[in-house]
């Protein structure tokens, strides 16, 4: 038996031990038929069909009519072929829920002639013809609901068809119809004598006089409908003899029209007017108006108190009115129609208001709205539960584009015990409720306090289970919840412990074939967050995560999926020496090619993450050359050229990727020849500190090559580097800009410059000399900025280690410890100690100091490169030179001390 079926058995209270043989094995065929049917009733239709296939007896029981009284097809691809396969079971079908116009067209193929209730969502494309066909085949229909999205293609003609075909109709709720004329409404009045509940929500026009002719009406909603003539409406509707509830929420109804309804209608009990501008601007009318015993529900009234007044003497606590009413109804076994209607219209209007998110409603949401939603999640009506959960997911988000939530609203849900309620909802067997509850948990979890509570209440385990659901909508929202929770470092280990990493990877394998862009983006986004953790990154790789993410980067065309897949690969490759994921990603077939292609995406987010991934991957020698071999140099140079007006994050990664590739001299030369220097100089001039560092780093690497150094001068790079060296907030940017200038003017470029200007006049050489003077001036100022005169004097006068330590601490740039130089680069700085320029000597000694400080990440590597007689001799000569500047001598002494420290450490280890 599968794990899913076992969970369902537990939920319906079946004891396996009562049906086991002596060996302890369960004989499921001995279960009573009633018990098996009870089991079937707790499963969705997919699991029901799977369980029925186990044996002939259960197949027969799975066809029982009582199991097919109602079905929810919203989560399935429901077309004519699917309908035909279900038709043999649907002879007694009474209630159907579906989603989309395609599903609507397939309903007739179910051959469910006795269908009583139809509820459809996402019906924007349903036409008059489709709806007319449905009602013509289902004359026993008693309830028809289409919404909450707008049914723009349905007109009054379809409403006439409904009236003529469905004479038993009791409930009709339609959203977003352009116009409902008098003829259509008169047809309803004429043919549907039992029509008690009508909703024409968010329509452009509704005939007010026609509504007044439907004498059987008990409940009417015109919420969100425009162009209403309220004087006419109040005149005719107040004469309806059976009207109990009226919903005019989100309309421009006037105070006078409400007053007339209250004074003239003899039957009216509840008038719901949530978010009506005329009432919201007239709080005195609401507070002082004599409602003559009738309820007026507005944003400024106490909704709980008003509703509780319907049950005077039977309710103990007004704020628990909905819960106490349900308990009362269960005892008398006669639920009040008016309360079912009140729950429905409040859930509908609050969700609509939350979707618009108008200003000025914080007080309402904090004092009432959050708790109203939570109360409605416990409704006996599945549709109300779903809408309330969706409302909680919606009202808390104040900036959907940037995924920002209102902390006050999130805290209100938290304080009212909402997280436990939502987690319980998420564990129910109805997939529609599971999906909406998971969505609410996901959005609320963007608040750190809520995320902590979700984790403490076992929410991570619940979301991981839901992520394994075969229902795409449920899995999508659960993956979204794990995505938001994985932002917190403290939750990453818990997600891994509950099997969340494998569940997320499996989602990608499953839905990359079946085309679920939403679930793929959320799963990849969650993995991207989790991959930032070293341990999680290893487990992601071990369960096939690298292959899954590369597959997405290669094959999925959705912008959001590409961005998150590239980000996940970037984070997997970001752990350096702590694991081998960097090499693993690079070795995955097609990974580098896919990322290079994504750098050409029209979407900035995709290009940014792809460049970031290539930057991280370029730290591996084999990856670096492989990226270049797949056209990475050309692609990244083109990206750098195109992102002058892009976000700082994209600029940083474009320059960073070129910095990574330029570690190789072959790639460095290729970048220069491809025209990569000019865009890097342009990026060095932007204001963002992070971009300064990556652009300076790339130019430093490129300047090692004499040809590139000349190009930097010719492209105006010296003023840009001088500006960075002297003004950047980033010490690292200033440091690398100084090193780039030192490379350019240490003399190696002179021969190339002479060859380049042989056929030209002397103006270039004059400019070169001027540029050199400017560069040396600012290099000197940079080095002196880290030189304290008193500390240097003390170090010069004493050989005590403490004096050198003080100089080191003042001169140290902590981030420079992450830089790794090649043997050729270290050798160049050593050679620079012999340069005639005292400024370059000091700069070289300063650089070697930074690279050999014992706590530096690559200090031992640099020390090994300096372990040769020539380097030691030159360092000692610099430290003892009478003509060298004081800074160069002191820095050289510190480098020698660093070498001795590492030698001592090595000898102690061995």
N, C-alpha and C positions, 0 to 999 in steps of 0.2 A: 504494500500500500504506500502511495506517495506521501511525502511530508505534508503537502497541502490538504489532502483528504484526511490525514490523521488529525490535523488541527481542527478541521470542521467537525470531526467526530467528537473531539473534546468539547467543542462549543455547544453541541446539542445534548451532551450528557450521556453518551453511550459508553457503557463499561465493557471494554474488550474482555475482561477476565471472566465474565459470565458466559462467554461463548468460546472458551478455549478448551482444547483437549488436554490429556494428561501431560503431553510434552510441552505444554505452554503455548503452542501455536494456536492462533485464532482461526476458527472456522466461520468465516463471514457468511457462508451460505445458510447458516442456522439462524441468522437474525430474522425476527418477525417482519412480515411485509410492511406493517405500519411503521416499524423502526427504520427500515430502509427508505421508505417514502419520506419520513421526517428528515433523514440524512440528505436525501436528494433536494429537499426544499430549502436547505441551508447553503446550497451551492449555486454559483452562477451557471449560466447555460453551457459554458465551455467545459467546466469541471463536471457538470451533470452528464454531458455527453461522454466525457472520458470515463467516468465511473460506470455508466450504463454499458460500456463496451467490454466490461470485465467478464460477464457471463450472460447466458440467455435469460435466466430468471431476472436478473437486474435490468437487462435491456427491456424486458416487458414492463417491469415496475417503473422504469424511467420514462415510459410512454404514458403513464397514468395521467388522466385528464386534470386531476387536481394539481399536478405540478406545472401545468401549462396554462394556468388561469391568467398569469401576467408575466411579461418578459421585458427586459430592458436591453435594447440593442444599441445603445449609444456608443459603446466601446468597441463595436465590431464593424467590420466592413459588411454592410447589409445591402445587397443588390438582389436582382431578380433570381439569380441562381441560388443564393443563400436562402431566400424566401421560399423557393420551390422545395429545397431540401428540408425545411422546417414545417412545410404545410401539413404533413400527415399528423403532426403533433398539436396543431393549432385549432382544431375543431371547436374547442371550448375556450379559446383565448378571449379574455375579457378586457385586459388592460395592456397597452403597448406604449413604450417610450422609445423614441428614435432620434437620430441626429442627421441632418443634411437633406437636401432636396433629392439626391440620388436614393437615399433610403426611403423617402416618402413615395417615390415612384414605384418602389418594390413592395410596398405594403399590400397591394391588391393581390400579389402572388402568394400571400400567406393563406388566402381563402378562409379567413377568419370572419365568417359572415355574422357571428354573434358578438363581435367586438363592441365593447361599451365605452372604453376610454382610450383616447389617443393624445399623447403629449409629445410635441416635437421641438427640437432646438436647432439653431443654425439653419433657419428656414428662409433665409433671405432670397434664395433662388426659386422657391416654390411658386408655381404659377397658378392662375385660376383653373386651368385645365387639369393640372395634377390634383388640386384639392377637390375639384368637382368629381373626378374619377374616384377618389378615396371615399367620399361621403356617399356616392351612388352605390358603392359596393358594401357599405356598412350602415344600413338603414337603422340598425338598433343602437347607434351611437348615442350616448348620453352626455359625454364630456369630450370637448375638443379644445386643446390648448396649444398654441404655437407662439414661441418666444423664448427668452426675452429679447433676442435680436429682432430687428425690424423685418416684417414680411412685406417688402416694398412692391412685390409683383402681384400681390393679392388685392383685388378690388371688390366693390360692392356686388359684382356679378357672382363671385364665389360665395359670398354670404347668402345670396338668394338661393344658390344651389344647396347650401347647407340647410337652410330653412325648409326647402321643399323635400329634400331627401331624408332628413333626420328629425322626424316629428317628435321623437322621445327626448330630444336634447334638453338637458337641464343646465349645463354649464358651457359657456363659450368665452374663451379668453384669447384675444389676438393682439399682437404687438406690432406697431409701426405700419399700419395700413394707411395709405395716402388719404383715403376718404371713405366714410361709411354714410351712404345717403339714406334718405327717408324711405325709399322703396325697399331697400335691403332690410332695414329695421322693421318695416311694416310686415315684410314677409316672415320675419322671425316671430312677430306678435301673432300673426295669423296661423302659422303652421306649428309652432313650438309652444304649446299651451303650458308645458311644464318648465319652461325656461326661467330659472330662478337666479342664476349667477352669470352676469355678463361683464366682460372686461375688454374695453377698447383702449388700450394703453399706448401712449406715444404716437397717436394718430394725428394727421394734419387737420382733419375735419370729421366731426360726428354730428349727425342731425339731432338736435336737441329735442325737437317736437316728436320725432319718431321714437326716441327712447321713452318718452312719456306715454306711448301707446302700448308698451310691453307690460301689461298689468300684472303679470305673474312675477315680476322682478322682486327679489329680496335683497340681492347684493349687486352693486354696480360700481365699477372702477373706470374712470377716465383719466387716470394718473398720467401726467406728462403730455396730455393731448392739448393741442394749440387751437387757436381760432374759435374758441367756444364763446357763445353768446350767453353769458351767465344769468342775466336777468330772465331770458327766455327759458333757460334750463331750470332755474330755481322755480319758476312759475309752473312748469309742467311736471317736473320730477317730484315736487312736493305733493302732488295729487296721486302719486303711485300708491295704491292702498296697502301693498305688502313690503315696501322698501324698508329694510332694516339697517343696511350698511351702505354708505356712500364714500368712495375714495376719490378725492380730487387733488391728491398730492402732486407737487411739482407743476401746478398750473397757476394761472393768473386770476384765480377766482377772487371776487371782491368780498369785503366784509358784509356788505348789504345782502349779497346772494346767500351767504351762509346764514345770516340772521333770518332771512325769509324761509330757508329750509327748516330751521329750528322752530320757527313760529307757526309754519303752515303744515308741515308734515306730521301726521298723527302716528305714523308707524316707525319713523326713523329713530334708531338708537345710537348709532355710531357714525360720526363723520370724521374721516381721516384726511387731514390737510397738512401733511409733512412737506416742509420746504416750499411754502407758498409765499411769494414776496409780500403780498398785501397784508397777510397776517403777521409775518415776521417783522414788518415795519410798524405794526400796530399791537404791541404787546398788551396795551390797556384793554383793547377790545377782547383779547383772549382771556385776560384775567378777570374782567368785570362783566363780561357778557353773561346774561342769564340763559343758559342752554336748555332750560325747561326739562331737566332730567336726562338730557341727551349728552353723549360723550363727544368731545371735540379733541382730537389728537393732533397736536402740532409740535414743532421742535421746541417751543417754549413752555409746553405743559409737561406735567409729570405723567408720562405715558403709563407707567405701572399703576399709579394711583387712579387714573381715569379708567383703565381697563378693570381694575379691582372693584370699582363701583358697580360693575355689572353683577357682582356676587356679594352684596352686602350681607355681613353676618356669617359668611362661610369661609372667608379668606383670613388667615392669621397674619401674614406678612405681605404687604402690598408688592414689595420688590420681587417676591416669589410667586406672583400671580399666575404666570404661565405654568410653572411646575405644579402648584397646588390645584389649578384647574384640571390638569391632566390626571392627577391622582383622584380628584373628585369624580371626573368622568369615568374613570376605570371602575369605580365602585358602583355607580348608578348604571353603568353600561349604556349610557346615552350621551355621547359627546355633543356639545353645543355647536351647531352649525356656525353661529356667529363668531365663536372663538377660532374655529378653523379658518374662517375667512379673515379675521383680524390678523392671525399669524401670517397668513399668506400675503396680504397686502402690505403689512409692515416689512416683511422680509424683502418683498419686491422693491418697495420704495427706498428703503435704506440702502439696498445694493446699488440702485440707480444713482442715489445721491453720492455714495462712496465712489462710484466710477467717475463722476464729474469732479469730485473733491473740491467743492466751492470753499472760498475763504470764509472765515468767521464762524465756523461750526465746532471749533475745538471744545468749547464748554459742553455742547450737546454730546459730542462723542465721548468725552471723559466722564460726564455725569450719568448718561443714559445709554448712548449708542452702543458702546462696547458690551455692556451687560445685556442689552436687548438682543444683540447678536448671539451672545452666549446662551441666553434663555431659549432662543429659537433653535439652537443646535440640538436641543433635547425634544423638539417637537415630534409628534407621532407621524407627521407628514414628511415623507422622505424628501420631497421637493423643497420644503421649507428648511429642512436640515442642511441640504446642499447649499441653498442660497445663503443661509446664515453663515456657513463656513466660508463661502466665497466672499461674503461681505467682510468677514474678519481678515481675509487675505488681502482685500482691496483697500479698506479704509485706513489701514496702517501705513500704506505706501504713499508717500507724498511726492516722490520724484521717481517715476518708473524708469526713466532713461538711465539715471545714475544709481538706481536701487537704494534709495534713501528711505528710511522709515521714520515715522514720528515716534520719538521715544516715549512721550507721554501716553499716547494711545497704546503702544505696546505694553507699557507698564500697567495700564488700566486692565488690559486683558489678563496680565500676569497676576495682578492683585485679586482679581475676581475668580481665580481658580481655573482660568480658561485653558491653560496648557494641558491639565489633566483631562478636561472635557474633550479637547481636540484629539488627544492621544487615544482616548477611549473610542472616539468616532473612527479614527484611523484603523482601529482593530476590528471594526464591524465587517460583515460579509458583503454588504452592498458596495459595489465598486465605485459607483458615482459618489457616494459619501466618502469613501476612502480617498478618492482623488482630491476632492475639495478640502477635506481635513488636512491632507498632506500639504496642499498648497498654502493653507493658512499657517501651518507650522513652519513651512519653509520661509515665508515672508516675515513672520514674527521673529524668526531666529536670526534675522539680520541685526536685532538688538542683542547685545552681549548678555544682558541679564536673562532675557528669555532663552537664549541659546544654552546658558548654564542650567536653567530649570529643565529644559527639554532633555538635556543629557542626564541630569539627576533623576528624572522621572522615567528613564528607560526609553526615551524617544529615539535614540540612535539605533537601538536594536529594532524598534518598530519600523523606522524608515528603511533600514536595511532589508527587512522582510518585504516591505512594500516594493522596494526596488527590484525584487525578484519576481514581481507579478508579471503574468503574461499579458495583462491589460496595459496597453501603451500609456494611457493617460495616468493611471496610477503610478506606473514606474517612472514616468516623466516628472511628476510632482515630488515623488520620493527622492529621486536623484537631485532635484532642485533643493530639497531640504538638506541633503548631505553636502551639497555644494556650499550652501550658506553656513552650515555648521563647521565645515572644514576650514573656514576662514580663521577660526580660533585655534591656536596651537595646542591648547589643552584638550581639544576634541579629536585630534587626528589619530591618536593611539586607540581611542575607543572605537572609532570607525573601523580601524584595521582589525581590532579584536573581535568585532561582531561579524566579520566577513564582508565588510562593505567594499573593500578594494576589489575583490573578485567579482562581487555583484555588479559593480560599476563597469568593470572590464567586460563582463558578459553582456551587459546592456549594449555596449558598442558592437560586439560581435553579432548580436541578434538584430539590432535595428539598423545597422549600416547596410544590411541587405534589404530590409523591409521598408526603409525610408521613413524614419521618425526623426525629423530634424530637431524637434524640441527636446526629446529624450537624449539625443546624441550630444547636443550642446551642453545640457546640464551634466551628463555623465563625464564628458571631457573636462568641463569646468571644475567639477569636484576632484577629478584626478589631477588636474593642474595644481590645485591648492595642496592636495595631499602629497604630490611629488616634491614639494618644497621641503618636506621632512625626509631626512636621510633614510631612516628605517622604512618608512612608507614607500619611498622611491624604489628601494630594493625589492619590496614585496610586489609592487606594481609590475616591475619588470619580470619577476618570477612567475606571475600569473598570466603573462602574455600581454601586458599593457603596452609595451613598446610596439608590438606588431599591430595591436588594435588602433593605437593612435596614428601610426604611420598610414594605416589603411584609410582612416578618416582624412588625413591630410592629402592623400592621393586622389581619393574618389568622391568625397562629399563636396558639393558645390555651394552649400549654404555658408554664408559669411560668418555667422556666429559659431558654427561648428569648426570651420577652418581656424578661426582665431583661437578657440579654446584648445584645439588639438595641438596647434603650434606652441601655445603657451605651456601645455603639459609637457611636450617634448623638450622645451627650453628648460623647464624646472627639473626634469629627469636628468638633463645633461649638466646641471649646475653644481654638482657636488664634488667636482674636482677629484682629489686623490682619495676621498673617503669611500667611493665605490666605483665600479667600472661601468656605470650606466652611460657615461659619455661615449665610451667606445662602442657600447652595445647599440645605442641609437644610431651612431654613424655606420655601423656594419649592417643594420637592418636594410634589406633590399628596398631601394627606392626612396629611402628617408631623406637623404640630402637633396636628391633631385626634386622631390616634392616641396621641400622648404625653399629651395631656390626659386621654383615656379611661383610659390606663394608671395615672394617678395615683389612680384609684378602685379599682385591683386589690385583692383581699383579701390579697395577698402583699407583705410589707414590702419585699423585695428589688426587686420590680418597681416599686413606688411610689417607692422611693428613687432608682432610676436614671432613671425618667421625670421626676421632679422635678429631678434633676441636669441632664438634657438641656434641660428648659425654662429652667432657670437660665442655662445657657450660651447658649442661643439668644436669651434676652432681652437680651443685650448688643447685638444688632442692632436698630435703631429699628423697621424694618418688622416684624421677627419679634415684637417686644414688643407692638405693637398687634394683630397677627394672633392672638397667643396669647390676648389679652384677648377678641378677637372670637369665638373658638371656645369661650368659657366657661372660660378659664384662671384668671381671678380667683376665680370661685366654687369651682372644683375645688381650687385651691391653698389657699384659706382653709379649705375643708373638710378638706384633708389636714393643715394645721397644727393644726386643732382636734382631730384624731384621733390625733396622734402624741405626746401628752404622755408616754406610757409606752414609746415606741418607742426604737429604737437611736439613739445620737447622730448616726450618719451620715444616717439618714432625717430627723431633726430639722434637721440642718444644711442639707440640700438643700431641705426644705420652706420654711424661713425664707429661704434663699438665693434660691429662685425668686420669692418675694414681694418680696424686696429688688430683684431685677432688674426685675420688672414695675413697682415703685413709682417707678422713675426718671421715668416719665411721670406728670404731675400728674393726668391723667384717671384713670389706673389707681390712683394713690394714693388719690384720693377714693373710687373704687369699692371698694378694699380696706377702707377705713374703714367705708363704709356696709354692706359685706357682713359685718362683724363680725370682721375680720382682726386687729384690734389686740390684743384680749384674748389670743388664743393666742400671739401674738408676745411679749407680756409674760411669759406663762407659760414660753415657751422661753428668754427672757432669764434666767430664774431657775435653769435646769438647771446642772449642774456642768461640762459639756464646754466646753472653750475654743473649739472651732470653732463650736459652736452660739452661744456668746456673740457672736462676730463677725458672723454672719449675722443674728441677731435684732437686735443693736444697729444694724447697717447698715440693716435694713428700717425700724426705728423712727425712725432719723435721717431717712430719706427721707420717711416718713409725716408726721413732725412739721413738715415744711416747710409743710404745709397747716394753717391755723389751726384748722379744724374737727377735723382729726385730732389736733392737739396737745391740744385740750380733751378729746377722747376718751381720750388716753393718760393725762391727769391723772385723769379720772373712773374709769378702769379700774385705777387703782393703779399706773400705769406709772412714776411718778416715783421711788418707793422702789426699784423694780427697776433703773431706770437708774442711780440713785445707787449701788446695790450694785455694779453692773457697773463704774461709773466708778472706784470706790475699791478694789475687791478682785479683779477679773478678772486672771488671769495674762497674758492677751493685751493688749498695748499697743493694738492696733487696736480691740479691743472697748471698752477704756476711752476711747479717743479718740472713737469714734463715739457712745458713750453721752454723753460730755461735749457733743458737737456737738448731739445730739438735745435735751438739756436746755437748751442755749443757744437753740435754735430756739423751744422751748416758752416760755421766759421772757424773750425779747427785746422783748416788748411787743405783738407782732402779735396774740397770742391774746386780749388783754385785752378787746377789743370783743366778740368772740364769746362770751367767758366772761360778760360783763355781760348780753348778750342772753339767754344760756342760763339765767341765774339770776334774771332779772327777776321771775319769778312765785314765787320761792322765798325763804326767809329768808336771812340774811346768813352762815349757817354755811359755805356753800361758798366765799365770798370769803375768809373767814378761813382756811379750809383751803388755799386757793390761795396766800395770802400765806405761810403756813407752809411749803408745798411749795417756793415760790420761794426762801425763805431757805435751806432745806436743799440745794436744787439748786446755788445759787450758791456755797455753802460748799464743796461737793465739786468743782465745776468749778475753783474757785480752787486747791484742794489738788492737783488733777490737773495743772494748768499749772505750779504751783510744783515738782512732782516732776521736771520737766524743766528746771528753772532752777537752775543752780549759782551761788551768791552771788559767788564769786570771779571766775568767768568774766563775770558780768554787770557787776561793778564794773570789770573791765578794759575791757570793751566800752564802758561809759559814759564812761570816762576817756580813751579813745583812739579815733581814727577809723581805725586800722590794720586792714586786711582780716583779718589773722590773728586778731584778737580776736573779730570777728564769726564767723569760720569755726569757732572753738572753741565758741561758743555754738550754732551750727548743728548741729555734730556731736553735742553733748550733747542737743539738743532733738529731733533727727531720729527719726522713726518710719519705718523703711525701707518697710514694707508700705503706708504711706499714699501712696506714689508711684504705686500702681496705681489709686487712686480718681480718678474723672473727674466733675467738677462742671459743671453747666450755667451759663449766663450769669446766670440768676436767683439761683442759689445763691452764686456768687462775689459778685454784687452785694449779696446779703444780708449776707455777712461784711464787705464794705466798709462797708455802712451800720451794721453793729454796732460798728465802730470809733468811731462817734459816739454810742453808747449811753451814757446817764448812769452805767451800772454799770461800774466799773473792772474787775470780774471778766470781764464780757462783752467789753470792749475787749481785754483780754489774751488771752481765748479766741479771738477773731476773728483777731487778729494771729498767734497760734500756728497756727491752721488755715491761713491764707494762706501762712505760711512752709512748711508741709508740702507744700502744693499747687504751690509754685513752685520747689522745690529743683531745680537744673538736671538732675540725673540721673533725676528722676522720669519715669515713662512718659508722663504727660499734662501735664508741666510746661509745654511750649510752648503747649498748648491753653489752659491757665489764664492764662498770660502774655498771650496774645492778648486774652483777655476783660478783662484789666486795663489794656489799652492805650487808655485814654480819659482825658481831662483831669480828669474828676471823681474817678476812682479814684486817680489819682496825687496829686491835691491832698489828698484825705482821708488817704492814706498818709503824706504828708509832714507833714500837720498832727498826725497821731498820733505820728509819730516825734519831733516837736519840742514836743509838748504838755508844759506844766509840770505840769498836774494829772493826767496819765495815769500809771498805775503803770509802774515801770521795765521790767517784762517786756513790756508792750505797746509801749513806745517802742523797745526793742532789737529785738523781733521785727519791728516795722514797718520799721526800718532794714534788717534782713536781707531783707525782701520787696523793698524798693526796690533793694537791691543785686542780688537775683536778676533783677529786671526789666532792670536795666542789663546784666547778664551775657548774657541772652538776646538783647537788642538788639545787643550787640557780636557775638555768634555769628552772628546773622542777617546783619549787614552784611558779615562776613567771607565768608560763603557766596556772597553776591551781588556 
